Amino acid sequence: MKKLVLPMVGLAIICSWGVTSCSKGQEAPTAQVAMQAEGLTTTEAQSLSNLERTLDSYNAIYRAQPQAQNARSFWSFLKKIVTVVATDALGSVVGNAAGGPIGGVALGVASSIEMATNTPDWSTSAESSTSAFCPMDSANTCIAIDVNDPSVDKDNTEIGELHNEIIQNLYRKYPNIEKMSKEELYAKVLEEVKANKTVVASNWTTSVPAEDITSNAGQTAKIVQACNAISAQPSVNPTTSLAGVIQQTTGLSSTEARILSNYATTVASIEKAETVKSYAEGFNQTVASAPVSKTFKRVTQVFTSVAANSKVLWVPQK
């Protein structure tokens, strides 16, 4: 597993956590001028614009659309799922950038459990009725993202499977996990990650940032707060507000953030696990083939892997 290096100064997650608005659909060259102001060259801006258009068409094939009579309830429920998958994925991306692969897995898992615990009345489990979601207690709740492209790092696309496995193990091991403090939760998560057979076999080392329990517990709270604000936005479609959160927490450009936001919204709307897998693989293949930065490709691999696996793991109450 390679440490994910994001284009940010001091990690943008420490900075602003408000939700901003990113307008979509602007015609180039206006959009390109905006992207150049974000530090992108003309070629980079054009490549990202082309990729976004290609993925918009791809997303439309998979994204569920509401019936006119129940559009508001559709979007209301979808925003809840989007909030969860985005929290998991952002936790992994941010943790990886700051603390390497172990930090990425640990922060993603801790953020995921925090979100489930702090969003009440959605659980389908009588044993954990105060939680937003309960994890599927089954051996078949992982999505293996297989992309036949040498530029796709298998370590990155397998993070989501590890994410689900560790969450399931923690829920089995600690029945009171929802009552733990943020610090105790992160400590238990980190302990579980470091003891995981896959992690041990990979010879990953634990970085100093990943070991900082107090700091990472605070990070999970910030990620959950930022993503929870999405559900409170008045607009029915969460894509725009989520793009603002992604941009602020990762330091990506507005176009890159919109691409990931549209992925999260689309994957959240897919019902069947096999369709989630197909969608995630095609999305990664499209990004891998595009002339965009290696950093964005790596971020995409981590984000999409965790978001896809999060979608099939957590069971909400409609």
C-alpha positions in Angstrom: 0.0 0.0 0.0 1.4 3.4 -1.0 0.9 6.5 1.0 -1.6 8.8 -0.7 -0.2 12.2 -1.2 -2.8 14.8 -1.8 -2.3 18.3 -3.3 -2.9 20.3 -0.1 -1.0 22.4 2.4 -1.2 21.0 5.9 -4.3 19.0 4.8 -7.4 21.0 4.0 -9.5 19.1 6.5 -8.0 21.2 9.3 -9.2 24.4 7.7 -12.8 25.2 6.8 -15.7 22.8 7.3 -18.6 24.8 6.0 -20.6 23.6 3.0 -20.1 25.6 -0.1 -21.8 25.6 -3.4 -20.1 24.6 -6.7 -22.0 25.5 -9.8 -22.1 22.9 -12.6 -22.8 23.0 -16.2 -20.8 26.2 -17.0 -19.5 26.3 -20.5 -15.8 26.3 -21.2 -13.9 28.6 -21.4 -15.6 30.0 -18.3 -15.2 26.8 -16.4 -11.6 26.5 -17.5 -10.8 30.0 -16.3 -12.2 29.0 -12.9 -10.1 25.8 -12.8 -7.0 27.7 -13.8 -7.5 30.0 -10.8 -7.3 26.8 -8.7 -3.8 26.2 -10.1 -4.6 23.9 -13.0 -3.0 24.4 -16.4 -5.2 24.8 -19.5 -4.5 21.2 -20.5 -5.3 19.9 -17.1 -8.5 21.9 -17.0 -9.6 20.7 -20.4 -8.8 17.1 -19.5 -10.9 17.2 -16.4 -13.8 18.9 -18.2 -13.7 16.1 -20.8 -13.6 13.5 -18.1 -16.5 15.0 -16.2 -18.7 15.0 -19.3 -17.8 11.4 -20.1 -18.6 10.3 -16.5 -21.9 12.3 -16.5 -23.0 10.1 -19.4 -21.8 7.0 -17.7 -23.5 7.9 -14.4 -26.8 8.4 -16.1 -26.8 4.8 -17.1 -26.7 3.6 -13.5 -28.3 6.4 -11.4 -31.9 5.7 -10.2 -34.4 8.5 -10.9 -37.4 9.3 -8.8 -41.0 9.1 -9.9 -42.7 12.5 -10.0 -45.1 11.6 -7.2 -42.4 10.6 -4.7 -39.4 12.8 -5.8 -39.0 14.5 -2.4 -39.1 11.4 -0.4 -36.7 9.7 -2.8 -34.1 12.5 -2.5 -34.6 12.7 1.3 -33.8 9.1 1.7 -31.0 9.1 -0.9 -29.3 12.0 1.0 -29.1 9.8 4.1 -27.3 7.1 2.2 -25.0 9.6 0.4 -24.1 11.1 3.7 -22.9 7.7 5.0 -20.9 6.5 1.9 -19.3 9.9 1.6 -18.3 9.9 5.3 -16.6 6.5 4.9 -14.8 7.4 1.7 -13.6 10.9 2.9 -12.4 9.4 6.1 -10.3 6.9 4.2 -8.9 9.5 1.7 -8.0 12.0 4.4 -6.6 9.4 6.8 -4.4 8.0 4.0 -3.1 11.4 3.1 -2.1 12.2 6.7 -1.2 8.8 8.1 -0.5 6.3 5.3 -2.5 3.2 4.6 -3.1 2.2 8.2 -4.2 5.8 9.0 -6.5 5.7 5.9 -8.2 2.5 7.0 -8.5 3.5 10.6 -9.9 7.0 10.0 -12.4 5.7 7.4 -13.6 3.0 9.8 -13.9 5.3 12.8 -15.7 8.0 10.7 -18.1 5.3 9.4 -19.0 4.1 12.9 -19.3 7.6 14.2 -21.8 8.5 11.4 -23.8 5.4 12.0 -23.9 6.0 15.8 -24.8 9.7 15.6 -27.7 9.5 13.1 -30.6 8.1 15.0 -33.7 6.1 14.0 -32.6 4.5 10.8 -31.5 1.1 12.1 -33.2 -2.1 11.1 -31.6 -3.9 14.1 -33.6 -4.2 17.3 -30.3 -4.7 19.2 -29.0 -1.3 18.0 -32.1 0.7 17.5 -30.4 3.9 18.5 -28.0 3.8 15.5 -28.5 5.2 12.1 -27.4 2.0 10.4 -26.4 -1.5 11.3 -23.7 -3.4 9.4 -24.7 -6.5 7.4 -23.5 -9.5 9.5 -22.6 -11.6 6.5 -19.5 -12.9 4.8 -20.6 -11.6 1.4 -20.7 -7.9 2.1 -17.6 -6.8 0.2 -17.2 -5.4 -3.3 -14.0 -6.5 -5.0 -13.2 -3.8 -7.6 -11.2 -5.5 -10.4 -9.9 -3.1 -13.1 -7.6 -4.5 -15.8 -5.4 -1.5 -16.0 -1.7 -1.3 -14.9 -2.3 2.3 -13.7 -4.8 1.1 -11.1 -3.2 0.2 -7.8 -4.8 -2.9 -6.4 -3.9 -1.8 -2.9 -6.1 1.2 -3.3 -9.1 -0.6 -4.8 -9.0 -3.3 -2.0 -9.2 -0.7 0.8 -13.0 -0.9 0.7 -13.0 -4.6 1.4 -10.8 -4.2 4.4 -13.0 -1.3 5.6 -16.0 -3.6 5.7 -14.2 -6.5 7.2 -12.9 -4.5 10.1 -16.2 -2.8 10.8 -17.9 -6.2 11.0 -15.2 -7.6 13.3 -15.6 -4.6 15.6 -19.3 -4.9 15.9 -19.0 -8.5 16.8 -16.2 -8.0 19.3 -17.6 -4.9 21.0 -21.4 -5.0 21.5 -21.2 -1.6 23.3 -19.3 0.1 20.5 -21.9 2.7 20.0 -21.4 3.9 23.6 -17.7 4.4 23.3 -16.1 7.9 23.4 -14.5 9.1 20.1 -11.1 8.5 21.6 -11.9 5.0 22.8 -13.5 4.2 19.5 -10.5 5.3 17.4 -8.1 3.4 19.8 -10.1 0.2 19.3 -10.3 0.7 15.5 -6.5 1.3 15.3 -5.8 -1.8 17.4 -8.1 -3.9 15.1 -6.5 -2.5 11.9 -3.0 -3.2 13.1 -3.9 -6.8 14.0 -5.7 -7.6 10.8 -4.1 -10.4 8.8 -4.1 -8.6 5.5 -2.4 -5.5 7.2 0.2 -7.7 8.9 1.0 -9.6 5.7 1.5 -6.3 3.9 4.1 -5.2 6.4 2.6 -1.7 6.7 4.1 0.5 9.3 2.0 2.7 11.6 2.9 6.4 11.1 3.0 8.9 13.9 -0.1 10.8 12.6 -2.1 7.5 12.6 -1.2 6.8 16.2 -2.4 10.2 17.4 -5.7 9.1 19.0 -6.8 12.5 20.2 -6.2 14.2 16.8 -7.9 11.5 14.8 -10.9 11.3 17.1 -11.3 15.0 16.4 -10.9 14.4 12.7 -13.8 11.9 12.7 -16.0 14.3 14.4 -15.3 17.0 11.8 -15.9 14.7 8.9 -19.2 13.5 10.4 -20.3 17.1 11.1 -19.4 18.2 7.6 -21.1 15.3 5.8 -24.2 15.5 8.1 -24.7 19.1 7.0 -25.5 17.7 3.5 -28.8 16.2 4.7 -29.8 19.6 6.2 -29.4 21.4 2.9 -32.7 22.6 1.4 -31.9 21.4 -2.1 -33.2 17.9 -2.8 -30.2 16.7 -4.8 -27.1 16.4 -2.5 -24.5 16.4 -5.3 -23.6 20.1 -5.1 -23.3 20.4 -1.4 -21.3 17.2 -1.2 -18.9 18.5 -3.8 -18.2 21.5 -1.6 -17.4 19.3 1.4 -15.1 17.1 -0.7 -13.2 20.1 -2.1 -12.7 21.6 1.3 -11.6 18.3 3.0 -9.2 17.1 0.3 -7.9 20.2 -1.5 -9.0 18.8 -4.9 -10.2 21.2 -7.6 -13.9 21.9 -7.9 -14.2 19.7 -11.0 -12.5 16.8 -9.3 -14.8 17.2 -6.3 -17.9 17.2 -8.5 -16.7 14.0 -10.2 -16.4 12.2 -6.8 -19.7 13.8 -5.6 -21.5 12.5 -8.6 -20.0 9.1 -8.0 -21.2 9.0 -4.4 -24.7 10.1 -5.3 -24.9 7.5 -8.1 -23.5 4.6 -6.1 -25.9 5.4 -3.3 -28.9 5.0 -5.6 -27.9 1.5 -6.8 -29.7 -1.3 -5.2 -27.9 -4.5 -6.2 -24.4 -5.3 -5.0 -23.4 -6.8 -8.4 -24.5 -3.6 -10.1 -22.5 -1.5 -7.6 -19.4 -3.6 -8.5 -20.0 -3.1 -12.2 -20.5 0.6 -11.9 -17.4 1.1 -9.7 -15.2 -0.9 -12.0 -16.3 1.0 -15.1 -15.9 4.3 -13.3 -12.3 3.5 -12.2 -11.5 2.3 -15.7 -12.7 5.6 -17.2 -10.7 7.7 -14.8 -7.6 5.4 -15.2 -7.7 5.9 -19.0 -8.1 9.7 -18.8 -5.1 12.1 -19.1 -5.5 13.4 -15.5 -3.1 13.6 -12.6 -1.8 10.4 -10.8 -2.9 12.0 -7.5 -6.5 12.3 -8.6 -6.5 8.7 -9.9 -5.2 7.4 -6.6 -7.8 9.5 -4.7 -10.5 8.1 -7.0 -9.4 4.5 -6.4 -9.6 4.9 -2.6 -12.8 7.0 -2.6 -14.7 4.7 -5.0 -13.6 1.5 -3.3 -14.7 2.6 0.2 -17.9 4.3 -1.0 -19.0 1.2 -3.0 -18.3 -1.1 0.0 -20.0 1.2 2.4 -23.1 1.1 0.2 -23.4 -2.7 0.5 -22.4 -2.8 4.2 -24.7 -0.5 6.0 -28.4 -1.3 6.2 -30.7 1.8 6.8 -34.3 1.9 7.9 -36.4 3.5 5.3 
